[in-house]
Amino acid sequence: MVRANPCKQALMPETAKASKIHLRAVRLWLLVGAAMIFLTLVVGGATRLTESGLSIVEWKPVTGVLPPLSEKDWQAEFAKYQTIPQYRELNRGMSLDAFKVIYWWEWSHRLLAPVTGAVFLLPFLFFLWRGVIPTNLRARLWAIFCAGAALGAVGWWMVSSGLTQGVSVSQYRLAFHLTLATAIYAAILWTAQQLAAQAPNEMPARIRVGALAIALLLLLQIYLGALVAGLDAGLAYNTWPTIDGAIVPSQERLWFLQPAWRNLFENVLTVQFNHRMLAYTIWILAILHMCDAWRARYAIYGAVVLAGAVTVQAGLGVVTLLHNVPILLALAHQVLAIVVLTIAVVHAERLSHRMIFFAPQTGPAEQSV
């Protein structure tokens, strides 16, 4: 007769309890990392809106952590800024004190990047050493870290585009940089939610698919919003619901660049029009998703909150546009975009929940015959 060792059986509840504590610690770490990225996105938005992103013209990931410490150092940094087109064409005659304001915005944004990386990497290595990261989660977390490390290089690639020509960075690179950062944020948030103690949901597939579709479309909308910001398209057409005198502008105005695909990224009218159309699409889908959830009696609260947040964000976008994109309203619009994405990701994950269980590493069960 084969029997499991009763001493081993007595230890199993304690082991399970310990693994739950480990999972909570890992989840808390991921949420802190997501919060750091959220803060970086907010500061990055303010940096963009205050035209501060080109105030530091060199990329020094290590020595650049220290700001200028003397008047001589400040003068040297200011002299470097005076060599780029943005100063000559936009800020000629700027005082040193005014330069310090934009410098501190960019410096803060750059400082947050390595700090966020350290907040992610150091606990990650510790958890790996202790063996508390679920095996099926390690590759994903390494991929997220590598994407975050690449984000710093992408940031400099973006900044470098504005140092030699024009007064701002390339809208292509700005949109890629922001979207990558936001995708990393969403991936961390999704993973943290997977570690939450929550029973899998059984519901009609269309509700789950609808939630996922809205989250993905919000990520695309953030990309389009970055194109709008990069082209200052919000300053060009400040009427609503019409744009360029019509609900739908003429094809000649929307598609005059050749090849045609360039209009999607370089035509100010087309870029703002696409941003508006996708906003309408997301709003309609969010309302339909809310009605579907209400009718099916599944995830009603999350669907209502999501639809409400999308509605407020759309309204704020219209108000920001009609007021000619003042900095405070524009920043609020950008911050709320990340908040809405947060709600959408959490909601979609809850509807798709498949908890990553942690299986403690144990030796062969002791048996007696």
VOLONU-960619 format. One record per residue (C-alpha): residue number from 0; residue in one letter; z negated, x, y negated. Coordinates in Angstrom, 1 decimal, always signed. Example, Ala and Ser with C-alpha at 12.3 -4.5 7.8 and 13.67 -1.06 7.14 Angstrom:
REM VOLONU-960619
num  residuo  z  x  y
0  a  -7.8  +12.3  +4.5
1  s  -7.1  +13.7  +1.1
//
This chain:
REM VOLONU-960619
num  residuo  z  x  y
0  m  +0.0  +0.0  +0.0
1  v  +1.0  +1.4  -3.4
2  r  -1.3  +0.7  -6.4
3  a  -1.2  +1.7  -10.0
4  n  -4.1  +3.8  -11.1
5  p  -6.6  +1.4  -12.9
6  c  -7.5  +4.2  -15.3
7  k  -3.8  +4.4  -16.3
8  q  -3.7  +0.7  -16.8
9  a  -6.7  +0.8  -19.1
10  l  -5.0  +3.3  -21.3
11  m  -1.8  +1.3  -21.8
12  p  -3.2  -1.1  -24.5
13  e  -4.4  +1.8  -26.5
14  t  -1.1  +3.6  -26.2
15  a  +0.7  +0.4  -27.3
16  k  -1.7  +0.1  -30.3
17  a  -1.1  +3.7  -31.3
18  s  +2.7  +3.3  -31.1
19  k  +2.4  +0.2  -33.4
20  i  +0.4  +2.3  -35.9
21  h  +3.1  +5.0  -35.7
22  l  +5.9  +2.5  -36.4
23  r  +4.0  +1.1  -39.4
24  a  +3.7  +4.6  -40.8
25  v  +7.4  +5.3  -40.3
26  r  +8.3  +2.0  -41.9
27  l  +6.0  +2.7  -44.9
28  w  +7.7  +6.1  -45.3
29  l  +11.1  +4.5  -45.3
30  l  +10.1  +1.9  -47.9
31  v  +8.7  +4.6  -50.1
32  g  +12.0  +6.5  -49.8
33  a  +13.9  +3.3  -50.7
34  a  +11.7  +2.8  -53.7
35  m  +12.5  +6.3  -54.8
36  i  +16.2  +5.7  -54.6
37  f  +15.8  +2.4  -56.5
38  l  +14.1  +4.3  -59.3
39  t  +16.8  +6.9  -59.2
40  l  +19.4  +4.2  -59.5
41  v  +17.6  +2.7  -62.5
42  v  +17.3  +6.0  -64.3
43  g  +21.0  +6.8  -63.4
44  g  +22.0  +3.5  -65.0
45  a  +20.1  +4.3  -68.2
46  t  +21.7  +7.8  -68.2
47  r  +25.1  +6.3  -68.0
48  l  +24.5  +3.6  -70.7
49  t  +23.1  +6.2  -73.1
50  e  +26.1  +8.5  -72.6
51  s  +23.6  +11.2  -71.4
52  g  +25.3  +12.2  -68.1
53  l  +27.2  +15.1  -69.6
54  s  +24.4  +16.7  -71.6
55  i  +23.7  +19.2  -68.9
56  v  +27.0  +21.1  -68.2
57  e  +25.9  +23.3  -65.3
58  w  +24.8  +22.5  -61.8
59  k  +21.7  +24.5  -60.9
60  p  +20.0  +22.7  -58.0
61  v  +17.1  +25.2  -57.9
62  t  +16.7  +26.8  -61.3
63  g  +17.8  +23.6  -63.1
64  v  +14.6  +21.9  -62.1
65  l  +12.9  +23.5  -65.1
66  p  +13.9  +22.1  -68.5
67  p  +14.2  +24.4  -71.6
68  l  +10.8  +25.8  -72.4
69  s  +11.4  +27.3  -75.8
70  e  +13.4  +26.6  -78.9
71  k  +15.8  +29.4  -78.0
72  d  +16.4  +27.7  -74.6
73  w  +17.0  +24.4  -76.3
74  q  +19.5  +26.0  -78.7
75  a  +21.3  +27.6  -75.7
76  e  +21.6  +24.3  -73.9
77  f  +22.8  +22.5  -77.0
78  a  +25.4  +25.3  -77.6
79  k  +26.8  +24.7  -74.1
80  y  +27.0  +20.9  -74.7
81  q  +28.9  +21.6  -78.0
82  t  +31.8  +23.2  -76.0
83  i  +32.8  +20.0  -74.1
84  p  +35.1  +17.2  -75.4
85  q  +32.3  +14.6  -75.5
86  y  +30.5  +16.4  -78.2
87  r  +33.6  +17.2  -80.2
88  e  +35.1  +13.7  -80.0
89  l  +32.0  +11.4  -79.8
90  n  +28.9  +13.3  -80.9
91  r  +30.0  +15.9  -83.4
92  g  +27.2  +16.6  -85.9
93  m  +24.5  +15.5  -83.5
94  s  +21.1  +17.0  -84.3
95  l  +19.1  +19.0  -81.8
96  d  +16.5  +16.2  -81.6
97  a  +19.2  +13.7  -80.7
98  f  +20.5  +16.1  -78.1
99  k  +17.0  +16.3  -76.5
100  v  +17.0  +12.6  -76.0
101  i  +20.1  +12.5  -73.9
102  y  +19.2  +15.8  -72.2
103  w  +15.9  +14.3  -71.0
104  w  +17.6  +11.3  -69.5
105  e  +20.0  +13.5  -67.5
106  w  +17.3  +15.9  -66.5
107  s  +15.1  +13.1  -65.3
108  h  +18.0  +11.7  -63.2
109  r  +18.7  +15.1  -61.7
110  l  +15.0  +15.8  -61.0
111  l  +14.6  +12.6  -59.1
112  a  +17.4  +13.6  -56.7
113  p  +15.6  +16.6  -55.1
114  v  +12.2  +14.8  -55.3
115  t  +13.6  +11.9  -53.4
116  g  +15.1  +14.2  -50.8
117  a  +11.8  +15.9  -50.3
118  v  +10.0  +12.6  -50.0
119  f  +12.5  +11.7  -47.2
120  l  +12.8  +15.0  -45.4
121  l  +9.3  +16.3  -45.2
122  p  +7.7  +13.2  -43.6
123  f  +10.8  +12.9  -41.4
124  l  +10.3  +16.4  -40.0
125  f  +6.6  +15.7  -39.5
126  f  +7.3  +12.5  -37.7
127  l  +9.9  +14.2  -35.5
128  w  +7.3  +17.0  -34.7
129  r  +4.7  +14.3  -33.7
130  g  +7.3  +12.5  -31.6
131  v  +6.8  +9.1  -33.3
132  i  +10.4  +8.5  -34.3
133  p  +12.1  +6.1  -31.9
134  t  +14.7  +8.1  -30.0
135  n  +17.5  +5.6  -30.8
136  l  +16.7  +5.9  -34.5
137  r  +16.8  +9.7  -34.9
138  a  +20.6  +10.1  -35.2
139  r  +20.8  +7.3  -37.8
140  l  +18.0  +8.9  -39.9
141  w  +19.7  +12.3  -39.8
142  a  +22.9  +10.7  -40.9
143  i  +21.1  +9.0  -43.8
144  f  +19.6  +12.4  -44.8
145  c  +23.0  +14.1  -44.6
146  a  +24.5  +11.4  -46.8
147  g  +21.7  +11.9  -49.3
148  a  +22.3  +15.6  -49.4
149  a  +26.0  +15.1  -49.9
150  l  +25.2  +12.7  -52.8
151  g  +23.9  +15.6  -54.9
152  a  +27.3  +17.4  -54.5
153  v  +29.1  +14.1  -55.2
154  g  +27.0  +13.8  -58.4
155  w  +28.1  +17.1  -59.7
156  w  +31.7  +16.4  -58.7
157  m  +31.4  +13.3  -60.8
158  v  +29.9  +15.1  -63.8
159  s  +32.5  +17.9  -63.7
160  s  +35.2  +15.4  -64.2
161  g  +34.0  +14.8  -67.8
162  l  +33.4  +18.4  -68.9
163  t  +37.0  +19.4  -69.6
164  q  +38.9  +16.3  -70.7
165  g  +37.9  +12.9  -72.1
166  v  +34.4  +11.9  -73.2
167  s  +33.2  +10.4  -70.0
168  v  +33.4  +10.9  -66.2
169  s  +36.1  +9.7  -63.9
170  q  +35.6  +6.0  -63.0
171  y  +36.8  +6.8  -59.5
172  r  +34.0  +9.4  -59.0
173  l  +31.4  +7.3  -60.8
174  a  +32.1  +4.3  -58.5
175  f  +32.0  +6.5  -55.4
176  h  +28.8  +8.1  -56.5
177  l  +27.0  +4.8  -57.2
178  t  +28.3  +3.1  -54.1
179  l  +27.3  +5.9  -51.9
180  a  +23.8  +5.9  -53.4
181  t  +23.5  +2.2  -53.0
182  a  +24.8  +2.2  -49.4
183  i  +22.1  +4.8  -48.6
184  y  +19.5  +2.6  -50.2
185  a  +20.7  -0.4  -48.2
186  a  +20.7  +1.6  -44.9
187  i  +17.1  +2.8  -45.4
188  l  +16.0  -0.7  -46.3
189  w  +17.7  -2.2  -43.3
190  t  +16.2  +0.4  -41.0
191  a  +12.7  -0.2  -42.4
192  q  +13.1  -3.9  -41.8
193  q  +14.1  -3.3  -38.2
194  l  +10.7  -1.7  -37.6
195  a  +8.9  -4.8  -38.8
196  a  +7.0  -6.9  -36.2
197  q  +9.2  -10.0  -36.2
198  a  +10.6  -12.0  -33.4
199  p  +14.4  -12.1  -33.1
200  n  +16.0  -15.2  -34.6
201  e  +18.0  -17.6  -32.6
202  m  +20.4  -19.6  -34.9
203  p  +24.0  -20.5  -35.4
204  a  +26.1  -17.4  -35.6
205  r  +27.8  -18.6  -38.8
206  i  +24.5  -18.4  -40.8
207  r  +24.0  -14.8  -39.6
208  v  +27.6  -13.9  -40.4
209  g  +27.4  -15.5  -43.8
210  a  +24.3  -13.5  -44.8
211  l  +26.0  -10.2  -43.7
212  a  +29.2  -11.1  -45.5
213  i  +27.3  -11.7  -48.8
214  a  +25.4  -8.4  -48.5
215  l  +28.7  -6.5  -47.9
216  l  +30.4  -8.3  -50.8
217  l  +27.5  -7.4  -53.1
218  l  +28.0  -3.7  -52.2
219  l  +31.7  -4.1  -53.0
220  q  +30.7  -5.8  -56.3
221  i  +28.6  -2.9  -57.2
222  y  +31.6  -0.7  -56.7
223  l  +33.7  -2.9  -59.0
224  g  +30.9  -2.9  -61.5
225  a  +30.9  +0.9  -61.6
226  l  +34.6  +0.8  -62.3
227  v  +33.9  -1.6  -65.1
228  a  +31.3  +0.8  -66.5
229  g  +33.5  +3.8  -66.1
230  l  +36.3  +2.3  -68.1
231  d  +34.0  +0.5  -70.6
232  a  +35.9  -2.6  -69.5
233  g  +33.0  -4.8  -70.6
234  l  +33.6  -3.8  -74.2
235  a  +37.3  -4.8  -74.0
236  y  +37.2  -8.5  -73.2
237  n  +34.2  -10.4  -74.4
238  t  +35.1  -14.0  -73.9
239  w  +34.1  -16.3  -71.0
240  p  +35.3  -18.2  -69.0
241  t  +38.6  -17.0  -70.3
242  i  +39.7  -13.4  -70.2
243  d  +42.6  -12.2  -72.4
244  g  +43.1  -15.8  -73.5
245  a  +43.4  -17.3  -70.0
246  i  +41.4  -18.0  -66.9
247  v  +44.0  -16.0  -65.0
248  p  +45.8  -13.4  -67.1
249  s  +49.6  -13.0  -66.8
250  q  +50.9  -10.9  -63.9
251  e  +52.6  -8.6  -66.4
252  r  +49.2  -7.8  -68.0
253  l  +47.5  -7.4  -64.7
254  w  +50.1  -5.2  -62.9
255  f  +51.9  -3.2  -65.5
256  l  +50.9  +0.2  -64.2
257  q  +53.0  +2.0  -61.5
258  p  +52.4  +2.4  -58.7
259  a  +50.8  -1.0  -58.5
260  w  +47.5  +0.1  -56.8
261  r  +46.5  +2.0  -60.0
262  n  +45.9  -1.3  -61.7
263  l  +43.0  -1.9  -59.4
264  f  +41.2  +1.2  -60.7
265  e  +42.7  +2.1  -64.1
266  n  +43.9  -1.2  -65.7
267  v  +40.9  -2.3  -67.9
268  l  +42.0  -6.0  -67.7
269  t  +42.5  -6.0  -63.9
270  v  +39.3  -4.2  -63.2
271  q  +37.2  -6.6  -65.3
272  f  +39.2  -9.6  -63.9
273  n  +38.5  -8.5  -60.3
274  h  +34.8  -8.0  -61.1
275  r  +34.6  -11.6  -62.4
276  m  +36.6  -13.1  -59.5
277  l  +34.4  -11.4  -56.9
278  a  +31.3  -12.6  -58.8
279  y  +32.6  -16.2  -58.5
280  t  +33.3  -15.7  -54.8
281  i  +29.8  -14.3  -54.1
282  w  +28.2  -17.2  -56.0
283  i  +30.1  -19.8  -54.1
284  l  +29.4  -18.2  -50.8
285  a  +25.7  -17.9  -51.6
286  i  +25.5  -21.6  -52.5
287  l  +27.4  -22.6  -49.3
288  h  +25.1  -20.3  -47.3
289  m  +22.0  -22.0  -48.8
290  c  +23.4  -25.4  -48.0
291  d  +24.2  -24.4  -44.5
292  a  +20.8  -22.9  -43.9
293  w  +19.2  -26.0  -45.3
294  r  +21.2  -28.3  -43.1
295  a  +20.5  -26.2  -40.0
296  r  +16.8  -25.7  -40.9
297  y  +17.1  -21.9  -40.4
298  a  +16.0  -19.2  -42.9
299  i  +15.9  -21.7  -45.8
300  y  +13.5  -19.8  -48.0
301  g  +15.6  -16.6  -47.8
302  a  +18.8  -18.4  -48.4
303  v  +17.4  -20.3  -51.5
304  v  +16.0  -17.1  -53.0
305  l  +19.3  -15.3  -52.4
306  a  +21.3  -18.1  -54.0
307  g  +18.9  -18.2  -57.0
308  a  +19.1  -14.4  -57.5
309  v  +22.9  -14.4  -57.4
310  t  +23.0  -17.3  -59.9
311  v  +20.6  -15.5  -62.3
312  q  +22.6  -12.3  -61.9
313  a  +25.9  -14.1  -62.7
314  g  +24.4  -15.7  -65.7
315  l  +23.0  -12.4  -67.0
316  g  +26.4  -10.9  -66.5
317  v  +28.0  -13.5  -68.7
318  v  +25.3  -13.2  -71.4
319  t  +25.7  -9.4  -71.4
320  l  +29.5  -9.7  -71.8
321  l  +29.3  -12.3  -74.6
322  h  +26.9  -10.0  -76.5
323  n  +29.2  -7.1  -76.3
324  v  +27.2  -5.2  -73.6
325  p  +24.0  -4.1  -75.5
326  i  +22.2  -1.4  -73.6
327  l  +19.1  -3.4  -72.7
328  l  +21.1  -6.3  -71.3
329  a  +23.5  -4.0  -69.5
330  l  +20.6  -2.1  -67.9
331  a  +18.9  -5.3  -66.9
332  h  +22.2  -6.5  -65.3
333  q  +22.5  -3.2  -63.4
334  v  +18.9  -3.3  -62.2
335  l  +19.2  -6.9  -61.1
336  a  +22.3  -6.0  -59.1
337  i  +20.1  -3.7  -57.0
338  v  +17.4  -6.4  -56.7
339  v  +20.0  -9.0  -55.5
340  l  +21.3  -6.5  -53.0
341  t  +17.8  -5.9  -51.8
342  i  +17.2  -9.6  -51.3
343  a  +20.5  -9.9  -49.4
344  v  +19.9  -6.9  -47.1
345  v  +16.4  -8.1  -46.2
346  h  +17.7  -11.6  -45.7
347  a  +20.6  -10.5  -43.5
348  e  +18.4  -8.2  -41.4
349  r  +15.9  -11.0  -40.7
350  l  +18.7  -13.2  -39.4
351  s  +20.1  -10.3  -37.3
352  h  +16.7  -8.9  -36.3
353  r  +16.6  -6.6  -33.3
354  m  +13.3  -4.7  -33.5
355  i  +13.5  -1.0  -32.5
356  f  +10.7  -0.6  -30.0
357  f  +8.9  +2.7  -29.6
358  a  +8.5  +3.8  -26.1
359  p  +5.7  +6.5  -25.9
360  q  +6.6  +9.6  -24.0
361  t  +4.4  +9.6  -20.9
362  g  +4.4  +11.4  -17.6
363  p  +5.0  +9.8  -14.2
364  a  +2.6  +7.0  -13.5
365  e  -0.3  +8.1  -11.4
366  q  -0.3  +6.3  -8.1
367  s  -2.4  +6.3  -5.0
368  v  -1.6  +5.2  -1.5
//
